[in-house]
Every structure is written in C-alpha cells, then in structure tokens.
Amino acid sequence: MSVKAKVGDKVCIVWDDANATHDEHKVEEWPELSTVSTYGILVKKTDKAAWVAAEIIVKSGGERDGYRCTTAIPLGMIVKVTVLKG
C-alpha cells in the first residue's frame, strides 16, 4: 500500500502485526495475527515502510533533536492510513 500522508502529518495507521513465539508450538497453538492501530506523527516513509513516532524531542532552544517511541511498519502490512486533523 502506498502512504499518501506527508511526513509531519498526524496519522492513524491500521496494520496487521506479525507474531513470534519463543518456544516450540503445534500449528493449532500458533497465535492469531493481530490488527493494530498506531497513532502518531509520520516521520519517515520509503517504498518499503512508514515510521510513526509518538513524540518529537525538542531542545531548549526549540531545535528538533529526534523522536521517541518510533514504530516502523512495512507497507505490505498496512491496511489503512488516516490523516488526523488538529
């Protein structure tokens, strides 16, 4: 899926998350896939993934210093992208 939102937009990305198991399990015991809604600021997008951050870190002088709580979402796992207003 292509992400039409622009970097800097507040977004909600609905996507199918992957699961991992730490022990051996029978096929019947595998966890179901989870659909996740991630809310935040679109901070990067490429032809492979979109990155959403929960927080922008700003230095005392007002200069941006990075992001916190960033999630990388592969485009193939994205179900829907909504640009949030406000």
N, C-alpha and C positions, 0 to 999 in steps of 0.2 A: 504494500500500500504506500502511496506517496503521501507525505505530510505537507499539506498546503499552508499550515500555520507558519508564521515567520518567527525567527529567533527573537526572543524577547517577549513573545505573546504568553499570556497566562492560558494554560491548556488543561484539559482533562483527556487523557489517553486511556482508552479501554483496550486491554490486550490479554492474550492467552499466555499465562505464565507457565514455564516449564517446572517440572518437579524432579527431585533427585532423592534416591533412597540410600541410606548409609549401610544397610545390611542386605543380605540376600532375601528376596521375597518371591512367592509364587505369583504368576501373572494375575491371578484373581485378587491379590492383595495390593497390587500397584495402586497408588493414589490417582484420583481423577485429576484432570487438568483444572486449573483454577483460572477464572476470568478476573482480572484485576483492573481497578480504576486508579490511575496515578494522576494526582493533581499537582501542578507547579508551573514553573517558568521554563519554556522551551529554550535551552541554552546552546544546543548544537543539533544539526541534522546533516546526515550524509545519505548516500544512496543505499546504505546498509542499516542505519539505526537512527533513532532520535534520543536525545538526552534531555531529561527533565530534572530540574533542581528545585528543592523545597525552599532554599534560602540563597540570597545573594549576600556575600560578605563585603562590607564597605569599610574602608579605613577611616580614621577620624577626620581626615581631610576631604572625605567624600569620594575618594578614588576606589573603584571596584578592586577587590582583592581575591575574588574567586567565588566558588559556590560550595554549598554544603548539602548533604543528603541527595546526591545525584543518582538517578536511575537511568541506565542505558537500555533501550527497548529495541530489539531487532524489528525492522519494518515488516517482515513476514508474520510477526506475531500480533501486529496491531489490527484491531477490529474497527475502531472508530476514534477520530480525533475531533474534539470540540474546542473552539477558541472561546475562552470565558471573557465576559465583559466586566469592566470595573476595576 
